[in-house]
């Protein structure tokens, strides 16, 4: 297990190592149908039904082999991604600057002919509810299901275009990044290698909002899952996560991920600030 030293400033400084051991929150079984109730941002925290439990897993430091990771094999990659955004809390800055940057990043990394940025969420561990934001998600999940992926395309595009796009390959990618000027110290994001996910590990969970009901997958515990993360992420890095792929040719179609508590974090970690942008990539 990874050890840590203390710097002159009194903050923990992790020593090089291969993995940390940490609890992550899974569904233990399907004895209770999983349902998550999401209140409007700024009004409370999500409420969940289901037989959830914490399981200790080894989370491997993926930085030494980041270049070998693939969206079509592991379903996540780390990319260098400089940004000209000055303030991620400024909606106008996001739409005029960041969304085009994300679109270009997805095209670069996937070869997609068209990318649609359709949603974003800012998360913080510091007074999230009172600031109208959301907190880090501490359950093993995937944002889209076999059904909700195509349905979201139909929700977003004109009917004729949607049906035409659905006849070809399309995929949903999340782009996740640290938006603070200091490296991540609290609640980093961990990822399961998609090659270790069995179909039975993906449980359909209703996602209930005030105005609609969607679907996500919650992860059911499987000891074979291999976990990875990128410690101390900076503002100049981005993680691409594949949450849905329409093709069934053997490549990764879904992923599982969750925030977790890194035991090598400082005892007084800076609150995590992050943004995730959701996109659809369409291929000719």
MOTAJO-V779957 format. One line per field, one symbol per residue. ss: DSSP state (H for helix, E for strand, C for the rest). psi: psi as a letter, one per 30 degrees, with the letter a starting at -180 (. if undefined). Layout:
ss=???
psi=???
This chain:
ss=CCCEEECCCCCEEECCCCEEEEEEEEECCCCCCCEEECCCCCCCCCEEECCEEEEEEEEEECHHHHHHCCCCCCCEEEEECCCCCCCCCCHHHHHHHHHHHHHHHHHHHHCCCEEEEEEEEEEECCCCCCCCCECCCCCCEECCCHHHHHHHHHHHCCHHHHHHHHCCCEEEEEEEEECCCCCCCCCCEEEECHHHCCHHHEEEEEEECCCCEEEEEEEECCCCCCEEECCCCCCCEEEEEEEEECCCCCCCCCCEEEECCCCCCCCCCCCCEEEEEEEEEECC
psi=kklllklffgkkjklklfllklkljlkeahfkkkkkjjlkkgfalkkkkliklkkklkjkjfefgefflkffdfgklkkkjlkgkejfgjeeeeefeeeeeeeeeeeeffgkfkkjkfllkkkkgjheefggallkjhkjlkflleefdeeeeeeelkeeeeeeefflkllkkkjklkglfllkfkhlklkkjffgkleffjkkkkjjleflkaklkkkkkjffkjklljlhklfglkkkkjfkkflhgflkfllklklljjfgllfikkkkklkkkklkkkk.
